[in-house]
């Protein structure tokens, strides 16, 4: 390392130590300065700054730790420090509360995104009930032989009917799950809940799922 380069070390090391204002070993300083100066240069610089009274040195066994002389910093009022500590504690508590609320809202949002709303579930159920009733009537007509259709059309209608019934069962189960979740914190009966939400059940509509 050039002599010119080494002459920059004291100023840069002292600035770093004052900016950080925390204890470091020579190895820490070497690495934190990205090895801009060699190990020998760092140690020589630290010894120089200690002798000039700008750094304090503390030995822990074979390890030496260096920290900026605190007299280089302006005096701090104890009352002001106490006030700052109280403000930090208050802010930390508020941060904790907001993190907990944020987590709770994230969980609730994920739950809502994975479920249909009451209106969506009601609309889906009504549509499937209508489709299933139409398919059931058509299938009954086909079985009675009152209309003539090709085997392909018959198979297509039967498949559509089975899919409609499957979706009906799925949506009905979903509505039941959503209702059960709401009922955990709902003070009234399930019937009253349905009335308030305007939900018409299969029984209300006189609809009945076909047997499996």
N, C-alpha and C positions, 0 to 999 in steps of 0.2 A: 504494500500500500504506500502511496506517495506521501511525503511529508505534508504537502498541501492538504491532502485528504484528511490526514490525522488531525490537523489543526481545527477542522470543522466538528470533530467529535464532541468536545466539551459542551459547545453551545447546543448541539442537537440532543445530546443525552440529557442535559439539564432541562431543556424545554420539554422533552418527553416526560421526565419525572415530575415536573411542575404541572403539566397538563393532566397527567393521570393521578398524581398525588396519592399513590398507594405503594406498598413495599414490593420490591422485585429483587430477584437474584441477578447476578451478572449474566447467567445463561438466559434468563427471561428477557432481559434487555436486549441481548444479542439477537434473539429470535424475533422479538417484537419490532425491532428496527430492521427486520428482514436481512440481517447479516450485512448491512451496509458497511459496517466496520468489523475488523477481525476481533477474535476473542481477546487477544493480548491488548489491542487498542482499547477495547471496552473496559477491561480491568484497570488499565493504566488511567483511563479517563475517570473512572469511579473513584480510584484512590486520590486523584487530583482534586475532584469536587468535594470529597470528604475532608481533605486537608484544608480546603478553602472555606469549609463550614457551610457549603451549599447543600450537601447531602449528609445524612446521618447513616452510620453503619451499625448493624447489630448482628452478632455472631450467634448461630444456633448450632453448636457442635462444630463440624467442619464447614457448614454452610453459612455464608454471609448474605445478609439482606440489606438493601439500601432503600432509603425513603427521603423525600425532600424535607429539608429543615422547615418546620412549620412557622418559624418566625418570619419567613419570606411572604407569608400570606397575611392579609388584613385580619385584624382581630374580629371575632364573631361574638355578637351579643348572646348571652345564654338564654335570655327571654325569647329572642328571635328564633334561636335554635329549637326551643321547646315548641314555639308556635308552628314552625315548619314541620316538626315531627308530628304534631297533632293533625296538621293539614294532610300530611302523607298518609297517616292512619285512616283518616276520613275518606280520602280518595281511594285507598286500597279497598276499604269496605264497600264503597259504591261500585268499584270495578267488579268485585266479587259478586255483588247482587245482580249487576247487569249481565255478567257472564252466565249466571245461573238462569236468569230470565231468558237470555238469548238461547241457551241450550233447551229450555222448556219450549220456547216458541218453535225452534227447529224441529223438535220431536213432534209437536202438534201439527206443524206444516207438513211433515213427511206423512203423518197419519191421514191428514185431509187429502193430500195428493193421491194416496193409494185407495181412497174410497170415493164412491159417488155421493153427491149431495142428496138430500131428501127428495128434492124436486126431480133430479136426474133419475134417481132410483124409481120414483113413482112413474115417471114418463116411460122408462124402459119396461117396467112391469106391465103397464097398461098396453104398450105396443106388443109385447110378447103374448099377453093374454089374448089380444085380438087376433094375432097371427095364428096362435095355437087353436083358437076356436074355429077359425076359418079352415085350417088344415084338418081338424077333427071332423068337421062337417063334410069336407071334400072326401076324406078317407072313408067315412061312413057310407057316402054315396057310391064310392067306388066298390066297396065291399058288397053292397047290395046289388050291384050290377045295373044300376039305373042309368049309367052313362058309359059310353064306350071310349076307352083310352088305350094307348099303346103300352106295352110292358115298360118301355123306357120312361114314359111320363108317369106311370104308376110308381116306379122305383124312385123317380125324382121327387114326387110328392111325398112319398113315405119318408124319404131321407130328410126333406125339409121339415116335415112334421116332427120327426125325432129330434132334429136340431133345435126347433122352436121349443119343444118340451124341455130339452136339456138346458137351454138358456133361461127358460122360465124358472126351473128349479134353482139354477145358479143365482139369478137375480133375487129370487125370493129368500134364499139363504143369506145373501149379502144384506138385504134389507133387515132381516132378522138380527144379524150380527150388529149392524149399525144401531138398531133400536135397542138391543140389549146394552150396548155401550152407553147410550144416552140415558137409559133407565137407571144406571148406577148412581147418577146424581140428580135424577128427576123426582120431584116429590109426589107426583100424581100417578095415576094408573096408566098402563100402556094404552088403553082405549082412549083416555083423555088426551094422551100425547098424539095419537093418530088423528083425533078430531082437530087439535090445534094446528097440526101440520097439513091437514087436508088429505091424509092418506086413506085410500080406499083399499081394504083388504080383499083377498079372494072371496072370503065368505060374504062380505058386503056386496060384491058384484055377482055372487052366485056362481063363481068360477071354481072349478075343481081340477087339480092336476090329474092327468090320465095315469093309470097304474103303470108301474115300471115293467 
